[in-house]
Amino acid sequence: RAAPRPGRELPPAAREPALRSASRRELPDGAARPSAALFKQLVVTALRELHGEVGAALPVDVLTYEEKTMSAILRVISSGFVKLWSALTLLGFYQNRRCAFRVLQTSPFLLALSGNSRELVLD
């Protein structure tokens, strides 16, 4: 669930990382789960807080968002990968409420994020 191993570098044209991210799944005060639009705003706010307006202008696409589990697949250009990851993992509060992101998986290939080999059941 991490980036490719050192020594197994991908050609520059194949690098367009995507993050599979999940925010905390429990809401102790019973608050409503964020919608897809609010989730995108949360990502932009995290980028702005850590990297300023340049970070907020980073093109990030929310490819999928599941409101029930509060998990998402985000796509970002390779030059913005570290900025996005750092902004998400260092965010601790949003609108005076505690929040946290957990990066579950990264991949330069979107198809790799569609499944999890650890959950595979072989007959």
LOGU-275700 format. One record per residue (C-alpha): residue number from 0; x, y, z; residue in one letter. Coordinates in steps of 0.02 Angstrom, whole numbers, plus 50000, padded with zeros to 5 digits. Layout:
<node seq="NUM" east="X" north="Y" up="Z" type="a"/>
...
This chain:
<node seq="0" east="50000" north="50000" up="50000" type="r"/>
<node seq="1" east="50145" north="50115" up="49970" type="a"/>
<node seq="2" east="50233" north="50189" up="49820" type="a"/>
<node seq="3" east="50331" north="50075" up="49704" type="p"/>
<node seq="4" east="50489" north="50003" up="49777" type="r"/>
<node seq="5" east="50652" north="50097" up="49749" type="p"/>
<node seq="6" east="50741" north="50030" up="49597" type="g"/>
<node seq="7" east="50576" north="49997" up="49507" type="r"/>
<node seq="8" east="50552" north="50171" up="49438" type="e"/>
<node seq="9" east="50419" north="50206" up="49309" type="l"/>
<node seq="10" east="50449" north="50307" up="49150" type="p"/>
<node seq="11" east="50401" north="50491" up="49170" type="p"/>
<node seq="12" east="50253" north="50475" up="49051" type="a"/>
<node seq="13" east="50175" north="50338" up="49160" type="a"/>
<node seq="14" east="50183" north="50442" up="49319" type="r"/>
<node seq="15" east="50016" north="50516" up="49366" type="e"/>
<node seq="16" east="49995" north="50462" up="49546" type="p"/>
<node seq="17" east="49829" north="50433" up="49627" type="a"/>
<node seq="18" east="49794" north="50420" up="49812" type="l"/>
<node seq="19" east="49666" north="50310" up="49892" type="r"/>
<node seq="20" east="49620" north="50405" up="50047" type="s"/>
<node seq="21" east="49502" north="50386" up="50192" type="a"/>
<node seq="22" east="49460" north="50510" up="50326" type="s"/>
<node seq="23" east="49418" north="50452" up="50501" type="r"/>
<node seq="24" east="49267" north="50342" up="50493" type="r"/>
<node seq="25" east="49192" north="50378" up="50663" type="e"/>
<node seq="26" east="49099" north="50538" up="50698" type="l"/>
<node seq="27" east="49088" north="50548" up="50888" type="p"/>
<node seq="28" east="48966" north="50694" up="50894" type="d"/>
<node seq="29" east="48848" north="50617" up="50767" type="g"/>
<node seq="30" east="48883" north="50750" up="50635" type="a"/>
<node seq="31" east="48831" north="50723" up="50456" type="a"/>
<node seq="32" east="48959" north="50650" up="50338" type="r"/>
<node seq="33" east="49032" north="50772" up="50213" type="p"/>
<node seq="34" east="48963" north="50772" up="50036" type="s"/>
<node seq="35" east="49078" north="50754" up="49885" type="a"/>
<node seq="36" east="49083" north="50942" up="49862" type="a"/>
<node seq="37" east="49128" north="50973" up="50043" type="l"/>
<node seq="38" east="49261" north="50837" up="50034" type="f"/>
<node seq="39" east="49340" north="50923" up="49883" type="k"/>
<node seq="40" east="49336" north="51089" up="49979" type="q"/>
<node seq="41" east="49421" north="51004" up="50125" type="l"/>
<node seq="42" east="49562" north="50944" up="50010" type="v"/>
<node seq="43" east="49584" north="51119" up="49937" type="v"/>
<node seq="44" east="49584" north="51195" up="50112" type="t"/>
<node seq="45" east="49718" north="51073" up="50169" type="a"/>
<node seq="46" east="49826" north="51118" up="50020" type="l"/>
<node seq="47" east="49801" north="51305" up="50050" type="r"/>
<node seq="48" east="49845" north="51293" up="50235" type="e"/>
<node seq="49" east="50009" north="51202" up="50205" type="l"/>
<node seq="50" east="50064" north="51267" up="50035" type="h"/>
<node seq="51" east="49971" north="51433" up="50014" type="g"/>
<node seq="52" east="49883" north="51488" up="49856" type="e"/>
<node seq="53" east="50005" north="51390" up="49747" type="v"/>
<node seq="54" east="49953" north="51231" up="49837" type="g"/>
<node seq="55" east="49768" north="51274" up="49823" type="a"/>
<node seq="56" east="49789" north="51294" up="49635" type="a"/>
<node seq="57" east="49857" north="51117" up="49618" type="l"/>
<node seq="58" east="49741" north="51017" up="49503" type="p"/>
<node seq="59" east="49667" north="50877" up="49609" type="v"/>
<node seq="60" east="49525" north="50770" up="49546" type="d"/>
<node seq="61" east="49408" north="50674" up="49660" type="v"/>
<node seq="62" east="49377" north="50521" up="49551" type="l"/>
<node seq="63" east="49267" north="50429" up="49674" type="t"/>
<node seq="64" east="49198" north="50473" up="49844" type="y"/>
<node seq="65" east="49096" north="50358" up="49955" type="e"/>
<node seq="66" east="49000" north="50460" up="50081" type="e"/>
<node seq="67" east="48958" north="50307" up="50187" type="k"/>
<node seq="68" east="49140" north="50259" up="50219" type="t"/>
<node seq="69" east="49211" north="50433" up="50187" type="m"/>
<node seq="70" east="49341" north="50360" up="50069" type="s"/>
<node seq="71" east="49398" north="50433" up="49905" type="a"/>
<node seq="72" east="49513" north="50407" up="49759" type="i"/>
<node seq="73" east="49606" north="50566" up="49713" type="l"/>
<node seq="74" east="49709" north="50600" up="49558" type="r"/>
<node seq="75" east="49850" north="50726" up="49551" type="v"/>
<node seq="76" east="49994" north="50761" up="49432" type="i"/>
<node seq="77" east="50158" north="50683" up="49487" type="s"/>
<node seq="78" east="50238" north="50850" up="49529" type="s"/>
<node seq="79" east="50100" north="50884" up="49656" type="g"/>
<node seq="80" east="50096" north="50711" up="49735" type="f"/>
<node seq="81" east="50203" north="50753" up="49886" type="v"/>
<node seq="82" east="50112" north="50918" up="49915" type="k"/>
<node seq="83" east="49943" north="50831" up="49916" type="l"/>
<node seq="84" east="49999" north="50689" up="50028" type="w"/>
<node seq="85" east="50083" north="50805" up="50153" type="s"/>
<node seq="86" east="49935" north="50925" up="50157" type="a"/>
<node seq="87" east="49811" north="50784" up="50190" type="l"/>
<node seq="88" east="49912" north="50695" up="50323" type="t"/>
<node seq="89" east="49959" north="50854" up="50417" type="l"/>
<node seq="90" east="49783" north="50925" up="50424" type="l"/>
<node seq="91" east="49716" north="50911" up="50602" type="g"/>
<node seq="92" east="49567" north="51028" up="50607" type="f"/>
<node seq="93" east="49437" north="51088" up="50483" type="y"/>
<node seq="94" east="49311" north="51221" up="50535" type="q"/>
<node seq="95" east="49361" north="51200" up="50718" type="n"/>
<node seq="96" east="49329" north="51012" up="50712" type="r"/>
<node seq="97" east="49460" north="50877" up="50726" type="r"/>
<node seq="98" east="49492" north="50778" up="50569" type="c"/>
<node seq="99" east="49621" north="50658" up="50501" type="a"/>
<node seq="100" east="49661" north="50577" up="50336" type="f"/>
<node seq="101" east="49740" north="50409" up="50310" type="r"/>
<node seq="102" east="49820" north="50364" up="50144" type="v"/>
<node seq="103" east="49779" north="50182" up="50110" type="l"/>
<node seq="104" east="49863" north="50158" up="49943" type="q"/>
<node seq="105" east="49956" north="50253" up="49807" type="t"/>
<node seq="106" east="49986" north="50204" up="49628" type="s"/>
<node seq="107" east="50038" north="50283" up="49464" type="p"/>
<node seq="108" east="49904" north="50174" up="49383" type="f"/>
<node seq="109" east="49720" north="50203" up="49420" type="l"/>
<node seq="110" east="49673" north="50023" up="49386" type="l"/>
<node seq="111" east="49785" north="49967" up="49529" type="a"/>
<node seq="112" east="49673" north="50063" up="49650" type="l"/>
<node seq="113" east="49514" north="49974" up="49598" type="s"/>
<node seq="114" east="49550" north="49822" up="49707" type="g"/>
<node seq="115" east="49651" north="49765" up="49854" type="n"/>
<node seq="116" east="49753" north="49607" up="49835" type="s"/>
<node seq="117" east="49754" north="49583" up="50024" type="r"/>
<node seq="118" east="49567" north="49556" up="50020" type="e"/>
<node seq="119" east="49574" north="49433" up="49877" type="l"/>
<node seq="120" east="49498" north="49262" up="49915" type="v"/>
<node seq="121" east="49571" north="49117" up="49818" type="l"/>
<node seq="122" east="49475" north="48955" up="49802" type="d"/>
